[in-house]
């Protein structure tokens, strides 16, 4: 997840920046049965093999890939597809305990059934809008044209429930999940209440949409945010880690990065080992790619010139406290001291939270 916020600005309502020290942590997404949970009814979305979209590449030889399936950390678009999902990462597949991410693509009129099992989930529109019916309520999500066009509303779906996701016009929807213990109520997250934070400065400037940071939206374990990096900038920088339990300093979190690149193209993402035999990735990332981070110093994420890089961070961990505690790489943490003397990139914010008619909630 993008590192904490010295020299940050928050646009819109809230100033609780996900990344100001000891906030947002821990999502627990359980080892849900990959073939049972969330398969349900599904009308498959756009052709998974279509060129130029978020299609599935069956083979990929980009730098940094581990082409063995077990222990793989960079999953190019299509390689994490399974059943109804264009992306399906559960704890068993990732080799950890809690964090999960799915992406479902629906044709116009498409319907998908999510069975939550022992995990809590957030339905987050990536492109398009949808209706989410769960726990006796119906939430109309207005959504957005794309992740580059605006903040979106979202819906929280509790564990031990079933949700029906339907889209009249079609779209692409992320399901961010975490194995959890408490069953919280189903809820609507309005777009205007999503804190939009500006972090870093100069060529380290980026925008963070803190829709489910630990101090902005109540979950049991799940933490999720969106990061947008203007073309040519670095984010997730300085490199940082959260793979040890050090009270008051660092907590253990499993993290998923899901990438999209404005108008196609590519970016780069680095994870370097924090321990002998630890995660080591230098990946060329494109639309629909995923990087799994069970450990290691992660960052930078590098946006190509002229094109914004987007990533969705999904996290959870074993700690009792839902908090996000990180440590910077000792060779790179000095960059924070330079931020107060530099202006934030004038291209930011790319957008801010905006008023919407929602929520439309039907008992």
N, C-alpha and C positions, 0 to 999 in steps of 0.2 A: 504494500500500500504506500501511497505517496507520503513522504516524510513530513515531520511536524512543522508547525507554522510559526517560525520567527519571521517578522516582517510581513505579516499577512494582512489582507483586507477582506472584509466580508460584505458582499453586495446583497441587498434585499433584507428580509426581516431579521434573521437571527444572526448572532455573532458567535455562536458556539461552533468554532471551527474544528472539524474532525482532524485532529492532528495538532492540537495545542497541548502537548504534553501527555496527560494521563487519561485521555478520553478513549472513546470507541474501541472496543475490543471484542474479542472472543466469539465467533459464531460457531455453533456446534451443529454440523449437519451430519446426521447419522449415516451409517452404512446402510442406507436404504437399499432394498433389493432392486438392482438395476433393471430387472425385467418386470417387476411387479409394480413398484411405486411409480405413479405418474404415467403409466402407459395409456390406460383408459381409451377413450374415444378420440380419434384424431383425424382431421382432414388435412393431408399433407399440403404444405405450402408450396411456394415457388419451386420450380424444378431444381432439385438439390445439385444438379450438375450444370446449371446454367452458367454461361460465361459472364464474367464481370460482376457477379453479385456476391452473395455470401455462400456460394456453392461449395461442394465437397471435393477436395483434391485427393484422389485415392493414393497417389504417390507424391513425394516431395523430397527434394535433395538439397534443401537450403542449408546454409551454414548453421552449425550449432545443434542440428537435430540428432537425437538418439533414435535410431530406427528400430531398435528393439521395443516391443510394446510394453513389457514390464519395466517399471522405473523410468519411463519416458517423461520428460519435463516440458518439452516444447511440443505441442500438438497442433500441427498445421490444420487449417480449415478442412473439415471433412473427416479427419482422422479420429475425432472424438464423437462422431455421429453414432447414434444407436437408436433403433426403433423409430419412435415418433420424433426424435430430437435431432436437430442439426449439431448440437453440442450436448453431451450427457456425461458430466463428471460427478461421480459419487465417491464417497470415502473409500470404498473397496477399490475402485479403479485408480484413485489417486494414491492409495497406499497410506491413508491417514485415518483420522477418527470422525471428523465432523463436517467440514466444509463441502458444499456442493454447488454446482451451476449447471443449469439446463437452458437451452435456447430452443424455442418451438416456433416454427414458421407456419402460418395459417393462410390458406387461400381465402378469397372473399366468401363469407358464409361459413368458414371453417370453425370447428369446435374441438376443444381438447379437454380431457378430464385429467386432473391432477389429484392423485391420492397421496396425502402428505406423510403418512406413516408417523415415525417418531421425530420428524423434522418440522421446523417452521420455515415458511417460504414468503418471499416478496415477488409479486408479479410486476415486472418493470417493462413498460413498452420501450422497445428500441426503435421501432418504426410502425406507425399506425396506432389505432385505439382498439379497445376491447371491453367486453363486459365480463366481470368476475362474479360468479354466484357461489357463495360458500357460507356455511354455518348460519343459514336462514337469512342471509342478507345478499343484496345485489349492489355491486359497485360499478359505476360507469366510468371507465378510464378514457379520458380524451386523448391521451397519448401525444404523439408528436410526429412530424414528418420524418425526422432522423435524429440521431444522437447529436448531430451538429447544429440542429435548428432551435433547440430550446429545452428547458427543464420539463420533465413529465410528472404527472401524478402517478400513483402506484397503489397496490393493494397488498395488505398483509394477510396471509392465510395461516391459521394455527396448525399445530400438529394434531394428529388423530382426526383429520377432517378430509373432505373431498371438495374440490373446486372445479367448476365448469367455466372454462375460458372460451368465449365466443367472440368472433370479429366479423362484423358485417362487411367491411371493406378489405379485410385481410391485413396481415402485418407480421412483424417479427417481435417476439417477446422473450425477455430473459426471466428465468426463474432462479432467484438467488436463495440458497437454502442452507440450513444448519441443523444438525441433530441437537435437540434441546430437551430440557426436563419439564419446564412449565408450559401449560397450555394457555396462552394469552388470547384475548378476544380478536376476532377478525376486525380489521380497520381499513379506512381509506386514508391515503397520504396525499393531501392537496399539493399541487405544484407550487403555489405561492408560499407555502411554508417550508420549502426546501432551501436551506442556507447555501448561497453561492459564494464560495470563498476564493479569493485571489491569493496565491501562495508564491513565495520566492520573489525574485526580481531579475531584471535584465533577461539574459538568455535562459535563466532558470525559472522564469515566470510560467505559471500554469493556473488553471481554474479547476476547483474541486466542488462538485455538487454533492453535498453531504446529506443525501436523502435518508440514509439509515446509519449514520454515525452513532456512536454510543450515547452521545449527549443530545441527539436531535430527534430520535425516534425509538420508542421502547420495543425492544425484542428481548428474548431470553438469552440467546447466544449470538445471533446473526449480527454482523457488521458489514455494510456495503456502501460504497461511494463510487462516483464517477469522476474521472480526471480527463481534462482536455488540455492538450499541449499544442500551442501554436507552432506552425511550421518552422523548423530550424532550432527549436528550443529543446532543452533537456528537462525531464521531470523524473519523479522517484529519485531525486538527487538532493543531497549526497546519498550514496548507497547506505542502506540501513538494514537492520535485521530485527526479528522478533522470534527467536528460536530457543531461548533459555528463560527460565523463571528466575528473575532477580528482583526481589520485592522492591517496589517503588521505582524501578529502572527499566525493566524489560519483562515482557510476558510472552508466552508461547502461543502463536497463531499460525494456522494453516491458511494459505492465501492462494486464490485463483485470480489471474489476470486474463480478461477477455478483451481482445483488441478489435478496433475498426479504424480505418484510415480514410479520411475525407477524399472522395473521388478516386478511390483505389490507391494503388501505390504501396509503399512499404515503409516500415520503420525498423528500429532495432531495440532489443531489450537484453540487458545483461543481468545475470545472477552469478556471483562468485562465491566460492566455498568459504564458510565461516569455521569449518572444522575439517579434519582429514576425511577425504572421501565424500564430502558434502556436495550439494547441488552446484553444478557448473554449467551455465547456459550462456551462449552468445547466439541470439536468435534473430533472424530476419522475420519480422512479423507483418502480416497482412490481415485483411478483413476476415474475421471469424477465427483467427488463431487464438490459442490458449497457452498460457505458461503456468505451470504448477510450482508453488514455492513452499515446500515443507520446512526449509531451512536455508540459510545463506544470506549474504549481503545482496539485496536486490536494488537495481538501478545502475546506470540510468536507463530510462525509456526515452528514445530519441525520435523526434518527429522529423519527417522529410521536409526540406524547404518547400514552401508553398502549399502544404497540406497539413491540416490539423490531425493529430493523433489522439484517438479516444481509447480509454480503457476503463472497464468495470472491474473494481476490486471486490471480492467476496471473501470474508474471513470468519474464522471461528477457532476457539481453542479450549483447552481443558480447564483453565482457571475458573475459580468461582466468581471472580469479578469480571464483568463485561467492560473491558478497558483496552485501550490501544497504547502500549508502552513499547518504545523502540530505542535502539542505540545506533547512532551513526557510525559509519566506518571511520576509524581513527585517522586514516590518511586523507579523508575528504571532508570531514566535518567543518573545517575552517571556512568553507564556502559560505556558511550561514553568516559569518561575521561581515561579509561583503555586501549582504543584501540591503541593510539600512541606507547605504550610500548610493544605491542604484534605483532608478524608477522601475515600476512594474511595466512590463511590455504594454505599449499603447493599444495593442489589438485586443486586450482583455478589458472587461469581460466579453467573451464571445456572445453571450446572452445572459439575461438575468431571469429570475423567477417572475412570472407575470400572472395577473388575475385570470381566473377561469370560472366558469359557471358551476364547477363541481363543488362538493361531491353530490352526486345524485344517488341516494341510498334508499333502497326499498326494503323494508323489514321482511 
